[in-house]
Amino acid sequence: MLKKRPALLWLLAPYVLYLGVLPLVDRVHPTVLGLPFLFFWLLLATLLTPAAVYVAWRSDRKRGRA
């Protein structure tokens, strides 16, 4: 299915942001914008998730699948 719809790989981005790199960002220090690094990372991943879904939807729509 991914050979026919490579844009769906964008839907793996939230998974990678939340779980794939979690062992690497599981830290309190440094702080970013006054937030512990782990909290900042989760907030960033939450904000980037709709962008990844939009890119996948837009790409599928261009191919005439939506």
C-alpha angles and dihedrals in degrees: 000000000000090000088063095039111031091164088075088074085079087070089065091062095082091049091051092045094051105035110009097062098028094106089054097051100038094120138115095204132087103048120215119202087347093304127113109258095247092052091047090050093051091047091050092048090050091052093046095050096077089048091055092047090049092051091050092047093046092049092049090048091053089054090053097250101119 
